[in-house]
Amino acid sequence: MSRFIDRVVLHVSAGKGGNGCSSVHREKFKPLGGPDGGNGGQGGGVVFVVDSNVHTLLDFHFSSHAKAGNGTQGMGGNREGANGEDLILKVPDGTVVLDKKGNVLADMIGEGTRFDAAPGGRGGLGNAALASKARRAPGFALLGEEGIERELVLELKSVADVGLVGFPSAGKSSLVSVLSAAKPKIADYPFTTLVPNLGVVSSGDTTFTVADVPGLIPGASQGRGLGLDFLRHLERCAVLAHVVDCATLDPGRDPISDVDALEAELAAYKPALSGDASLGDLADRPRIVVLNKADIPEGAELAEMVTAEFESRGWPVFTISAVTRAGLKPLTFALAKLVEDYRTAHPAPEPRRQVLRPVAKNDDSFKVVKDPDIPDGFIVRGTRPERWVRQTQFTNDEAVGYLADRLARLGVEDALIKAGAQPGASVTIGDVSFDWEPQTPAGVEITMTGRGTDARLDQVERIGASERKHARQVRRGLDSEQE
């Protein structure tokens, strides 16, 4: 049996960018061919697309992790790696994408609407792209970056023309079943309907959709019953129809008090979306009152008594019986006219263009702060320094020297000196910690040496990588002084 899922938490991961290639052209009788390492491919992104053939978020309920393809590594001969394949995730019309803090990232309305949920990682540059006057044949390449990982919340807000509201067992599901070909579960106990039911209704040349929203009781807008979970399905309904049980046996209820209670809940509910995404407050929507169960003598009598009261509020009133189907035709025509009036005033939404709202900030900015975990240590935070560290292959001295030049040009060395860093101090950038050596003349004219090496790093008494790792572990109490 198909399940209706209208809210899921989804973990998306974009693909990793491919590493750049370090290669030198070699051909017989052609010496000094120069670097020809290609760039790595871009990682694939995760993209949501509205598809009219998808009606629920059920697939994401059972598969809550989605990952795009990785880019491939660059190759010699200036051949770039292949880009990773984008992961296209199809979602129903009316899906809202939120971050884990509840901020709305995208309101997806209209067939074909796209939203780039997670961009892929950048591919690393090959040594052909890194060649310069100082480094004519670099013996290194840059690593590809990891793709963005995000935790997203998907909420489905049904795109229906008419929303049926009413107390449990008022006959909403029965009305949907007789107006359309939908076959919802119907029983004689409260809260039979646990999910919204949608049906397609045809009236003359007009075709529209009807949705019944279950679980609306006093206090629904504050989370009582099922109301808070499903009130959002009314946000995009053009017309609201009160389905009233005129034959209820509850002594504390009557049609007028039922409608007043539900009106209070609709007025109290505040849509999460902005005005351009929904149709305004629920209290402002056109109303129609459906007095149901008129096939019972007491119900017909009560319906006749309250009709004048509802008409005095300016609402059309229809007395029907979902069992005998009496009064359904006038009701259908009235609903069709209200829907047509709305469509005339509001043309069908076109697929929305994706609007990018980048946060304005200086990409060159960074800051140096004290490391709270390491005495006399420092942490460098900034978009560029952290990205450059992720791109660096630390087993290659020439790549490390290139990183030192980039950091020096950005002003990181000067900032560390101003912050009081001493030689040998632990400096952390991103996920990498290293011992700062200010005597290394970064940014000066480079003495050409063998590929993959940097003469400046040999001018200092520099311990090996394994020894540096052991020293850091000793400082952090992860290892003993003894080898």
C-alpha positions in Angstrom: 0.0 0.0 0.0 1.4 3.5 -0.9 2.2 5.7 2.0 1.9 9.5 2.0 5.1 11.2 3.4 5.1 15.0 3.5 8.2 15.7 5.6 11.7 14.1 5.5 15.2 14.9 6.6 17.7 14.4 3.8 21.5 14.3 3.9 23.0 15.4 0.6 26.6 15.2 -0.4 28.1 16.7 -3.6 30.9 15.0 -5.4 34.6 15.5 -4.8 36.6 17.4 -7.4 39.3 15.4 -9.2 43.0 16.0 -8.4 45.1 17.9 -10.9 47.9 16.0 -12.8 51.6 16.6 -12.5 53.1 15.6 -15.8 55.9 16.7 -18.2 55.6 16.3 -21.9 58.0 13.7 -23.2 58.6 13.0 -26.9 61.5 11.6 -28.8 63.8 14.3 -30.2 61.8 17.1 -28.4 63.5 17.9 -25.1 62.1 20.3 -22.6 58.6 19.6 -23.6 57.2 21.5 -20.6 54.4 20.7 -18.1 51.2 19.1 -19.6 49.3 18.0 -16.6 45.5 18.6 -16.9 43.1 19.9 -14.4 40.8 17.6 -12.4 37.1 17.4 -13.2 34.5 19.2 -11.1 32.5 17.2 -8.6 28.8 16.6 -9.4 26.2 18.6 -7.6 22.8 17.6 -6.0 19.9 19.2 -7.8 16.1 19.1 -6.9 13.7 19.3 -9.8 9.9 19.5 -9.7 8.3 16.5 -11.5 4.5 16.4 -11.9 4.7 12.5 -11.8 5.9 12.6 -8.2 3.3 13.1 -5.5 5.0 12.2 -2.3 8.4 12.3 -0.5 8.2 8.5 0.1 11.5 7.7 -1.7 13.5 10.0 0.5 11.9 8.6 3.6 13.5 5.2 2.9 16.7 6.6 1.3 17.8 9.6 3.4 21.3 9.9 2.0 22.1 11.2 -1.5 25.5 11.6 -3.0 26.6 13.0 -6.4 29.4 11.6 -8.6 33.1 12.5 -8.1 35.2 14.3 -10.7 38.1 12.3 -12.2 41.8 13.1 -12.0 43.4 15.1 -14.8 45.8 13.4 -17.2 49.0 14.2 -19.1 48.8 15.7 -22.5 46.7 18.6 -21.1 43.7 16.3 -20.8 41.2 17.4 -18.1 39.4 14.9 -15.9 35.7 14.3 -16.5 33.2 16.2 -14.4 31.2 14.2 -11.9 27.6 13.5 -12.8 25.0 15.7 -11.1 22.5 13.9 -9.0 18.9 14.9 -10.0 16.3 14.3 -7.3 12.7 14.6 -8.4 10.3 16.2 -5.9 6.6 16.9 -6.0 5.2 20.3 -6.9 4.9 22.4 -3.8 8.0 21.1 -2.0 9.7 23.5 0.3 13.4 23.1 1.1 14.7 24.2 4.5 18.0 24.0 6.2 18.4 22.4 9.6 17.7 25.7 11.3 14.4 26.1 9.6 15.3 28.8 7.1 13.5 28.5 3.8 16.0 27.9 1.0 13.7 27.2 -1.9 9.9 27.1 -2.5 9.5 24.8 -5.5 6.4 25.5 -7.5 5.9 24.7 -11.2 6.9 21.9 -13.4 10.7 21.9 -14.0 11.7 24.3 -11.2 15.3 23.6 -10.1 17.2 24.2 -7.0 21.0 23.5 -6.6 21.1 22.0 -3.2 24.8 21.3 -2.9 27.5 22.3 -5.4 30.3 19.9 -6.3 33.8 20.4 -5.2 36.3 22.2 -7.4 38.8 20.2 -9.5 42.5 20.7 -8.7 44.7 22.6 -11.1 47.3 20.5 -13.0 50.9 21.6 -13.3 50.3 23.1 -16.7 48.0 25.7 -15.2 50.4 26.3 -12.3 53.4 27.1 -14.6 54.9 30.6 -14.3 58.2 32.4 -14.8 59.3 31.3 -11.4 58.1 27.7 -11.8 58.4 26.7 -15.4 57.8 23.0 -14.8 56.0 22.5 -11.5 56.5 19.1 -10.0 53.2 19.2 -8.2 49.5 19.7 -8.8 46.6 20.8 -6.6 44.2 18.4 -5.0 40.5 18.5 -5.7 38.1 19.8 -3.0 35.5 17.9 -1.2 31.9 18.6 -2.2 29.4 20.4 0.0 27.5 18.2 2.6 24.2 19.5 3.9 21.3 18.3 6.1 18.1 19.5 4.5 14.4 19.3 5.5 11.9 18.7 2.7 8.3 19.6 3.4 5.4 19.0 0.9 2.7 21.6 0.8 0.0 20.2 -1.4 -1.0 22.3 -4.5 -4.8 21.9 -4.4 -7.4 24.2 -5.5 -10.0 23.5 -2.8 -9.2 22.5 0.8 -11.8 20.7 2.9 -11.6 21.5 6.6 -13.8 20.3 9.4 -13.9 18.3 12.6 -13.0 14.6 12.6 -15.8 12.4 11.1 -17.5 15.4 9.5 -17.5 13.6 6.1 -14.5 15.2 4.3 -13.1 11.9 3.0 -16.6 10.8 2.0 -17.1 14.0 0.1 -13.7 13.5 -1.7 -14.7 10.0 -2.7 -18.1 11.0 -4.3 -16.7 14.2 -6.0 -13.7 12.4 -7.6 -12.4 8.9 -8.3 -10.2 8.9 -5.2 -10.8 6.1 -2.7 -9.7 7.2 0.7 -10.2 5.2 3.8 -13.6 5.9 5.4 -14.8 4.7 8.8 -17.1 5.9 11.6 -14.5 6.8 14.2 -12.5 10.0 14.6 -9.1 10.5 13.0 -9.8 7.8 10.4 -7.9 9.9 7.9 -4.3 10.3 8.9 -2.9 11.8 5.7 -4.3 14.4 3.2 -6.4 12.9 0.4 -6.4 14.5 -3.0 -9.0 14.0 -5.7 -9.5 15.5 -9.2 -13.0 16.9 -9.9 -14.4 17.7 -13.3 -17.3 20.2 -13.7 -18.2 21.2 -17.2 -15.0 22.5 -18.8 -13.3 23.1 -15.4 -11.1 20.5 -13.7 -9.8 21.2 -10.2 -8.2 19.3 -7.3 -9.8 18.9 -3.9 -7.8 18.0 -0.7 -9.2 17.0 2.7 -7.1 18.0 5.6 -7.4 15.7 8.6 -7.1 16.3 12.3 -8.3 19.9 12.7 -9.5 20.4 16.2 -9.4 23.3 18.6 -5.7 23.9 19.4 -4.5 22.5 16.1 -2.5 25.7 15.3 -0.5 25.0 18.5 0.1 21.4 17.7 -2.8 19.5 19.2 -4.0 16.4 17.3 -2.7 16.2 13.7 -3.5 19.8 12.8 0.0 21.4 12.9 1.3 18.6 10.7 -1.3 19.2 8.0 -2.4 22.8 8.2 0.5 23.6 5.9 -1.4 21.8 3.1 -3.9 24.6 3.1 -1.4 27.3 2.4 -1.8 27.0 -1.3 -5.5 26.3 -1.5 -7.4 29.0 -3.3 -10.8 28.1 -1.7 -11.6 26.7 1.8 -14.7 24.7 2.3 -16.1 24.1 5.8 -17.5 20.6 5.9 -20.0 20.6 8.9 -21.4 17.5 10.5 -25.1 18.4 11.1 -25.9 15.0 12.7 -23.3 14.9 15.4 -24.2 13.2 18.6 -21.8 15.2 20.7 -23.9 17.4 23.0 -21.2 20.1 23.2 -21.1 20.8 19.4 -23.2 22.5 16.8 -22.5 23.7 13.2 -21.9 27.3 14.2 -19.6 26.6 17.1 -17.7 24.1 14.9 -17.1 26.6 12.2 -16.1 29.4 14.7 -13.6 27.1 16.4 -12.0 26.2 13.0 -12.0 29.8 11.9 -10.0 30.7 15.1 -7.5 28.0 14.2 -7.1 29.2 10.7 -6.6 32.7 11.8 -4.0 31.7 14.4 -2.0 29.6 11.9 0.9 31.6 10.4 2.2 30.3 7.2 6.0 29.7 7.2 6.4 31.0 3.7 6.6 34.6 2.6 3.7 36.3 0.9 4.9 35.7 -2.6 5.0 31.9 -2.0 1.6 31.4 -0.4 -1.7 33.1 -0.9 -1.7 35.2 2.2 -3.3 34.4 5.5 -5.8 31.6 5.6 -8.3 33.9 7.2 -8.5 35.9 3.9 -9.3 33.0 1.6 -12.8 32.6 -0.1 -15.1 30.4 2.0 -17.9 28.0 1.3 -19.9 26.1 3.9 -21.0 22.5 3.2 -23.7 21.2 5.6 -23.3 17.5 5.4 -25.4 14.5 6.5 -28.7 16.0 5.4 -30.0 12.5 4.7 -30.6 12.2 8.5 -33.9 14.0 9.5 -32.2 15.7 12.5 -29.3 16.8 10.3 -31.6 18.3 7.6 -33.5 20.2 10.3 -30.4 21.6 11.9 -29.0 22.6 8.5 -32.1 24.6 7.7 -31.8 26.4 11.1 -28.1 27.5 10.7 -28.2 28.4 6.9 -29.2 32.0 7.5 -26.4 32.6 10.0 -23.7 31.5 7.6 -25.3 33.4 4.7 -25.2 36.5 6.9 -21.4 36.2 6.9 -21.4 36.4 3.1 -20.5 32.7 2.6 -22.3 30.4 0.1 -24.1 27.6 1.9 -24.9 24.1 0.4 -26.8 21.4 2.1 -25.7 17.9 0.9 -25.5 14.2 1.7 -22.3 12.4 0.8 -24.2 9.1 1.2 -27.2 9.8 -1.1 -25.2 12.3 -3.2 -28.0 14.9 -2.8 -26.9 18.5 -3.5 -23.5 17.5 -5.0 -24.1 19.0 -8.4 -24.8 22.6 -7.2 -21.8 22.3 -4.9 -19.5 21.1 -7.7 -20.6 24.0 -9.9 -20.0 26.5 -7.1 -16.6 25.2 -6.4 -15.7 25.3 -10.1 -16.7 28.9 -10.4 -14.7 30.0 -7.4 -11.7 28.1 -8.7 -12.1 29.7 -12.2 -12.4 33.2 -10.6 -9.1 32.5 -8.8 -7.3 31.2 -11.9 -8.5 34.3 -13.9 -7.0 36.6 -11.2 -3.9 34.4 -10.7 -2.4 32.8 -13.9 -0.8 29.4 -13.5 2.7 29.7 -12.0 5.6 29.2 -14.3 8.7 27.3 -13.4 10.6 29.6 -11.1 14.1 30.7 -11.9 16.6 29.9 -9.3 17.6 33.0 -7.4 21.1 33.1 -6.1 21.6 35.4 -3.1 25.3 35.3 -2.3 26.5 36.6 1.0 28.7 39.6 0.4 32.0 39.2 2.0 35.7 39.7 1.2 37.2 36.5 0.0 40.7 37.8 0.9 39.8 38.3 4.5 41.2 36.1 7.3 41.9 36.4 10.9 44.5 34.9 13.3 43.3 33.8 16.8 44.8 32.0 19.7 44.4 28.2 19.8 42.4 27.3 22.9 43.8 23.8 22.9 47.5 24.3 22.3 49.7 26.7 24.4 51.2 29.4 22.2 49.4 28.0 19.2 47.4 29.9 16.6 44.5 29.3 14.3 44.2 31.0 10.9 40.6 31.3 9.7 39.6 32.4 6.2 38.0 31.2 3.0 41.2 31.3 0.9 43.7 30.0 3.4 41.5 27.0 4.3 40.8 26.2 0.6 44.5 26.5 -0.3 45.4 24.0 2.5 42.8 21.6 1.3 44.3 21.7 -2.1 47.9 21.1 -1.0 49.7 17.8 -1.1 51.9 18.0 2.0 54.1 15.1 0.9 55.5 17.3 -1.9 58.0 20.0 -0.7 57.4 22.1 -3.8 53.7 22.1 -3.2 54.4 23.2 0.4 56.6 26.0 -0.8 53.9 27.1 -3.3 51.4 27.2 -0.3 53.9 29.3 1.7 54.2 31.8 -1.2 50.4 32.1 -1.4 50.0 32.6 2.3 52.8 35.1 2.4 51.3 37.2 -0.5 47.9 37.1 1.4 49.6 38.5 4.5 49.3 35.5 6.8 53.0 35.5 7.9 52.8 39.2 8.8 49.6 38.7 10.7 51.2 35.8 12.7 54.2 38.0 13.6 51.8 40.8 14.8 49.9 38.2 16.8 53.1 37.2 18.7 53.8 33.9 17.1 57.3 32.5 17.8 59.4 30.1 15.7 58.1 26.6 16.1 54.7 27.7 17.2 51.8 25.4 16.2 49.7 27.0 13.5 46.4 25.4 12.4 44.7 26.2 9.1 41.6 24.1 8.4 42.3 20.5 9.4 46.1 20.8 9.2 48.5 21.8 11.9 52.1 22.6 11.3 55.1 24.2 13.1 55.6 27.7 11.9 59.1 28.5 10.5 59.2 32.3 9.9 62.8 32.1 8.7 61.6 30.3 5.5 61.8 33.2 3.0 58.4 32.7 1.4 57.5 34.8 -1.5 61.1 35.6 -2.6 62.7 34.6 -5.9 62.8 30.8 -6.1 66.0 28.9 -6.6 65.3 26.3 -9.3 65.9 22.8 -7.9 64.6 19.3 -8.8 60.9 18.8 -9.5 58.9 18.2 -6.3 61.5 19.9 -4.1 62.0 23.5 -2.7 65.5 24.7 -1.8 64.1 27.1 0.8 62.8 24.2 2.9 66.3 22.6 2.9 67.9 25.8 4.3 66.4 25.2 7.7 66.8 22.4 10.2 63.5 20.9 9.4 62.4 17.7 11.0 60.5 15.1 9.0 56.7 14.8 8.7 56.6 11.7 11.0 58.6 13.5 13.7 56.4 16.5 13.5 53.3 14.3 13.8 54.7 12.6 16.9 55.6 15.9 18.5 52.1 17.2 18.0 50.7 14.0 19.6 53.0 14.4 22.6 51.8 18.0 23.1 48.2 16.9 23.0 48.8 14.0 25.3 48.0 11.4 22.7 51.4 9.8 22.9 54.3 9.4 25.3 57.8 10.9 24.9 59.3 7.5 24.3 59.5 6.3 20.7 
